């Protein structure tokens, strides 16, 4: 860690830029013994999603960068706070017997019965799903429930301070609201003692000295309640900033949809009496047509969908790259993400330390990337599945073993996982889109010349670069001024797609006799889609 700590002072990777901001914050407060608190928040009204993963993995990267920068001398914590005291605004459609929850609308999620019957409440059920989700990726974090924080008394002092400075909070909030909402707005939301619902009602009176608020309950009865002990909660914008103050948060990132409110959160935090944390606003993901990904619309990729087709490391890379740039997140980006991860991993061992800490895999693996393994790309495996009409991992390993005789599923576990992913991705996305075509006259000449060149090599030739040279030469001999047109023709005629891996590498693994046979079938006009 010490070797990299010196380099971290000038490293350009964005986690280090944020780590240095955090260090300035610690130096300003003058207490290096107090843990630096990293926070992520979660709305437990539904299941964890790809945004949840992105926020936690990116925050983890910043935390590790800070620990390296400070040589581990300053303690850190990562807390994941669930807003499970929020009222249930609508009944999800993807639960058993949804009609049974209608009577519980606006009650805190931790007071709503669990429709799955496995936990004491719907909030507890979703919290358990969140924790299982985070644990599945090996994240190190502390889980905090907003319900427990409010009801245990942990938030009491913060709530009393907010009540004492009620007018200051209102001065921040009222200008952000429409005229109708301003007339009834209160930063405090009482819980009805009769119905248990979270009430959005105006305050008739506040008593900072007594620590109470007065309001009309749902039936019109005037009630006075203490703001402490779980009798109230804060509206979400004041809650955001007040939570920073109550929990001593030093760092939090949030999506662009929160950007307009960042200044509000910070002002509330200062009103409560704390310095706002270092903040990082990241861009949101878009679908393939450029629209914002939405859980409600279902127009994006779920984490479990990505993990069906690619390893988690590739998703972490996608999260690491350009977090302030809006990126399209759809199924076609997965193969590229996998191979970019492989390329970064392969480069790592040959890099100097100052380059290593800029390499995404250093951040993905907290400074300890694994060995890269055999040099076989995901794109290449997809095309092997296609050309060989492979339907099993054993068939794929037959080709892999020819190219890398010492490789095995036991010695190459990452490659073994890629084989499973390639089979699944090919079946669902590549195969349905395949469209073979016949070669034109120039392409036929190039293919015939390539056959002759490949037949002049040893049938056991495995040198991908040597084979690639012959492919180039065949294209030039056939008069292709732009060799990319030649390679596109190879892919469209032989593989039924417009793009593919380096053809030399494909032929080396597939085997020259099989590659020659594939080309001859195309020249003979056979239907290659039938395998």
N, C-alpha and C positions, 0 to 999 in steps of 0.2 A: 504493500500500500504506500509506503514512504516514497518509493521510486516514482510512482504516478502522482503523488501529492504535489510535488514540485511542478510537474507538468500541468496539473489541473489549474494552476493559477492563470494560465494563458490559453487553455484549450478552447477551441471554438465551438465544440458540440453544444447544442442548446441546453442540455442538463447541467453542464458546467457553468454556463452563463447565469442560470438561475441559482446554482449552488453558491456562486460568488456574491450574488445579491443577498442571499440568506446569511452568509458569513458577515457581511456588513451590518446586517440587522442585529446579529448576536453581539458583534463588537460594540455597536451603539448602546445596547442595553447593559453591557458590561458584566454579564453573568453567563459564563460558559459551562457552569455545572447544571443549569436547568435544561432539560431535554428540549430539543427543537421538534415542534409538533407539526407533522404533515397531515393534512386532512383530505378525505374524499367523502362526498355525501351520496346518499342513495334514497330514491323514492320507492318504497316497498309496495306500491299499488299493483305492480306486475313483476314479471320475472327479470332477472339480470339480463342485460343485453350488451351489444358490442361496444356501446359507449361506456358502460360500466367497466368493461375490461380495459378500454383505452385509457380511462382516467386513472385507474389503479396502476396499470403497468407504467404509464408515463411518470406518475408521482413516485413510483418505486425507483425509476431511473434517476430522478432528481435527488432522491434520498441517498442513493448509493454514491452519486457524484459528490454530494456534500460530505459524506463520510470519508471519501477518499481525499477530498480537498483538505479536510481538517484532521487527517490521519486517524480518524476514529476517536479523537479526544473529546468530542462534544456528543453527548448521548442524543439519540433521535427516537421518535415514535411515529408510527403511521396509524392514524385512527380512521375507521370507517363508520360514519354516523348514519343510522337509518332514521328517516323522518317518519317513523311509524306511529306518531301521535296525530298525524294529519287525518282529517275526516275523510271517509270513503265517499268520493263525489259521485261515482257511478259504479254499477256492478259490472265486473269484467264478464265478457261473453264466453271466455274459455275455461269456465269452472263448472263443476257439477252442480246441478239444481240452483242456477243463479237466482231464481225467483225467491229462494229462501233468505237471500241477503237484502232484499228490497227494504225490509223493515229496519235495517241497520245503516242506512245511508246517513252520512255526516257524522257517524260515530268514529272515534279513533280506530285505526286499523287493528290496533292491539285489543280492542274491545269487540271486534266483529268476529263471529264464530268462524272457525276454519271449515270451509266447504269440503275440504279433502279429509277432514276427520283425523288428522295426524298430529296437530298441535293445538295449543290452548286458544289460539286466535288466528285469523287470517294474516295479521301482521307478523306473528311469530312464524307462521308457515313460510311466508315470503322471506323473512330474515334468515331462516334456515337454508332456504334455497340460495340466497346470496352468499352465505358463509361457505356452503358446499362448493359453490361456483368459484369463490376466491381460493379456497383450500385446494381445489383441483389444479390450480395453476401454481401452487406453492408460494403464494404471496404471504409475506410476514406482516401482520396487521393486528390491531386491537379493535374489536367490534363494540360499538356503543349504540344503545337504543335511546332515541329521543324520549320515548315514554318513560323509561327508567330515569333518565336525566331530569325530567320534569317532576316525576312523582317521588323520587328518592330525596329530593332536596338539593341535588347537585346544582340546579339552576336557580335556587331560591335567591341568592344574593344578586345575581344578574337581573332577575325579575323585579326585585325591590328597587334596584338602581334604575331600571327602565321605567318603573312607575314614578319614581322621584323625578325623572327627567322626561316625563311624558310629553310635556309641551315641546321640548326640543326635538323629540322623535316625530311629533306631529308636523313640526315645521319642515322636516325633511320629506315626509311622506305626502302631505296634502298637495303640494304642487305637482306631484306625479300622477294625480288621480283626476278623473272626470268630475264634473260638478255634482252629479247625482251621488257618486260614491263618496265624495268628500263629506257630504251631509251626514253619513252614517258610519264613517270609517273610525276604527280604533285599532291600534297595534296589538291590543290584547283580545284574545278570543276565549271567552269563558266556556267551560263545559257545563251543560245543563245538569243540575243535580237530579232532575226528574227523568230526562230521556237519555242522558249520556252523550248527547250530540254536541259537536263543536259549533258554537253559535257565532254568526257574523252579525253582531248587534252593536248599536252605539252605546257609549258609556253615558249614564245619567250623572254619575259622580265618581271621582277618584279621591282616595285618601292615602297619600304617600306615607304619612306618619303611621297610620294603622296598617298600611300594606294591603288595602282592599279596593275593589271596584264595585260599583252599583250599576245594575242594568235590569232590563225586563226579560224574564224568561220567556220561553215559547208560548206559554199560556197567558202571558201578560202580567204575571206576578213580579213585583219588584224584588230583586235579590241583591244581597251584598255578600261577596265572597273574597277571601284572601287570594292574592295572585299567586301565592306559593303552593307547594305541595301537590301539584298536578291539577289544581282547580282551573288553571288557564294555560294557554300556550300563546306564543306570538305568531302574528301573521308572517307569511314566509319571507318577505323581504327583511323586516326587522329581525326575524329569527336568524337569518343567514348571518348578519353582522353581529348580533348579540351572541351567537354561538361562538364566533371567533374570539370574542372577549371572554366568555365564560370558560372556554376550554384552552385558552392560551395558544390559539392556532398561529403558527408562523408561516405556513405555506399552504395555498390551495389553488388548484387550477379549475377552470370551468369553461364550458363551451361558449361560442360566440353569442348564443341566444341569451346569455347572462351579461354580456359585455356592457349593455346600456345600464344595467343595475349595479355594476361593480362599484361605482362611486357612492351609490346609496348604501350598499353593504358597509363600505369603509366609514362613511359618516356615522352610521348607527354604532359601529364598533367603537369609534372615538367617543361618542356620547356616553356609552356604557363605561368608558374609562380605559380602553386599551388601544394599542397601536395596531392598525390593520395588518394582516399578513402580507408577505410577498405573494403576488397574484400572477397567474399566467393564463391568458385567454387563448384557447385553441380553436381552430376552424372546425366546422361541422363537416360530416361526410355527405356526399351527394350520391344519388343513384345514377344509373347509366345515361339518363337523359338530363342530368344536371339538377334534379330536384332534391331538396333536403330529405334525408332519410328520416322516416317516422315510424315509430313502433305501431302507431294506429293505422297508418297506411299499409304497413308491411312491405315497403318498397326497397328494403335493404337486405343485407346479409346478416343472419343471426350468427352468434358465435359458434353454436353447434353445427351450423351449416358450413362455415369456414373450416371447422375442425374435421368435418367429414371428408374434405378434399385436400387438406394441407395441414402441416404441423403448426403448433402454436407459435413456434419461433418465427414463422413467416408473418403471422398476424402481428406479433410484437414489432417486427421490422416495419411493417406498414404503419404502425402507430408512431414509431420513432421518426420516420422520414417526414420532414417539413410539416410539423404540427400546426404551423400558422397558415398553411395553404389548404384551401378546400380541395378535397380529393374525391374522385368518384370511387365508390366502393360497391363493386358488383362482381359476379362470378368470374368474368374474364380476366380480372387482375390477379387472380390467385396463382396461376402458374408462374407469372413473371415475378411475383413476390417471393415464391419459393426459390426460384433460381437466383434472384438477387441476394437472398439470404445465404445461399450456398457460396456465391462468389465472394461475399464479404468474409465468410468463414474461411474459405480457402486462402484468401489473401492475408489473414491475420497473423499466421505463424511467421511469415517472412517480413513483417513490418517492424520498424523501430518503435520503441515505446510511445514516442510522441504521435505516431500515426495510429497506433493501436487504440489509444483512448479516444480517437476520433472515429474509429470503426464502429458501426452500429452493433456488431455482435458483442463488443466489450460491454456495452450498456444493456443489451438484451440478457446477457448471462452474468451480470454483476461482476465483470472483470475476469471471469473464468470460462471463456468459450471452450467447447469440446473440440476434439480433433475433427478435421473436415471429412475424413473418409474418402471413399472412391469418387473419382471425378466423373460422375454420371448425372446429367441434368434431369430435372423433372420434365422439361419439354421433350428430351430424348426418350425418356421412359414412356411418355404418352404416345410417341410415334412408334415405339416398339410394340406397344399394346395394339396399335392400329394395324401396322404392317403384318404382325404375326397373328393377328386375330386372337390375341391372348385373352383368356378368360380366368386365368388363375395366377397367383403369385409365383407358383412353382415354375410356370412357363417363363415368366419374366426372369426369374433367377437363373434359368438355363442360359439365357443370353448374357446376363450380367456376369455369370461365372466364366463365360468364354472370354470376355473382355478383361476381367479382373479375377484370375484363377484363385487367388488367395482370399477373395471376399466370400462371406457367408452371412446368413441372417444373424448369426450370433456375433460375428466380428464387426458387422455393419448394421447396427440396429436402426440408425437413422435412414439408411438406404432401404432397409426392409419396410420401414413405415411408409417411405415414399412409394414403394411398390403398391401397397394397399390404396394409398391416395390416388395414384395414377389410374388404377383400375376403376375406382369409383368415379373420378372426374371424367375419364374417357367415356364411360357408359352413359353418364347423365348429360354431358355437354358437348363432347367432341363427336361422338358417333352420330347423334341425331343431325348434326350440322354438316356432315361430310358430303362432298359433291365432287366426284371424279369427272375428269374430262379427257377426251382423246387429244394426243399431241398434234400440233400442226406440222407442216413439212420441215421447218427449221428445227423444231424441237425433236422431231423424229431423227433427224441427222445427228443432233447432239446426243440423244439417247443411244443411238447405234454406236457413235464414237466412244461414249462412256463405257458401254459394254466391252468394246475392244480393249480399252485401256485397263479396265478392271480384270479382264481375263488374262492380261499380260502379267498381272501381279500374282504372287503366291496365294492360293486359296485360303491360307491361314493368316494372311496379312492383317495385322491389328493396329498398325500405325495410322491413327486418325488423320494426322497432318499430311502424311504421304498420300493417303486416299483423297483428301481434300484437294491436294494439288492436281491430281488427275481429274477431279470433277471440274476444277477451274479450267484446265486445259481443254477438256471436251467442250465446254461452253464457248471458249474463245475460238476453237477450230470450227465451230458451227456458226460463227459470225455474230454472236451476241455482243453488241456494243456495250450494253449495260448488263453486267453479270447478275444483278439482282433479278432481272427478267428471267434469266436462265434458272436460277434457284427457285423462283416462284413457280416456274413451269414444272420443275422436279416435284415440288410439294403438291401442286394441283393435280398432276397426272398420276403420280405414284402413291400419294397419301391422301388425296381428296380434300386438301386444305390449302390456304394461301400462304401460310407460314409454317416454319418448322425449325428444327435444330440444325447445327452444322451437319451437312450431309455426310462429310467424311467420318464424323463421330458416329452417326447413325449406322453407316455401312460397316464400320469396324466392329460394332457390337452385334448388329444383326447378322453379320457374316457376309463375305463377298459372294459365295455361291448363292445365298438366298437373295441378296441384293440384285445380282445379275438376273436371277430367275424372275424377280419382280419386274425389272425393266423389260425383259423379253415378253412377259405377259401383257404389258402395256402396249408394246410395239405390235403384238399379235391381235390387239383389239379385245382382249378379255375384259370381263367386268370385274375390276379389282374390289368392288364393294362387297363381293361375295366371299372375300378372304382367300 
